[in-house]
């Protein structure tokens, strides 16, 4: 089996989808323009999808107050420092910027809705 998508209930799925397309290179695969505004976003490989929506049957978590280790979206970045600056200018907030002992560079940010986004440049790529 393989994962089709990972889904999260978010406060503003349409605005979030636009931000992820503009700033993280994601593509809209399918989108509803009525509640619950279900939107499937694919990464640039076309093999990983994120579903975002606003479904009132479940509470929207307070992502801003959650520690990034609870849940985060990790993106491969060729230049995490440069991407960090660009995302900060687009409304993200910095949580941490670490270079590990193996030389990997990991940057943790919060998107404008408080969801943790990690930028990863691994010394040995994992995928």
Number of C-alpha atoms within 10 A of each C-alpha: 3 6 8 11 13 13 14 16 19 21 19 13 23 18 12 18 24 14 18 17 16 12 13 17 12 22 18 17 14 11 17 12 9 7 11 15 16 22 23 21 24 21 18 12 8 11 11 15 22 19 22 24 24 20 17 11 8 8 11 14 14 12 19 14 9 14 12 20 8 8 12 17 15 14 16 15 19 13 12 20 15 10 16 21 13 13 19 15 10 14 13 20 19 17 14 12 16 11 13 11 8 9 12 14 20 22 22 23 24 23 22 17 17 18 23 25 22 24 22 19 21 18 13 9 9 7 5
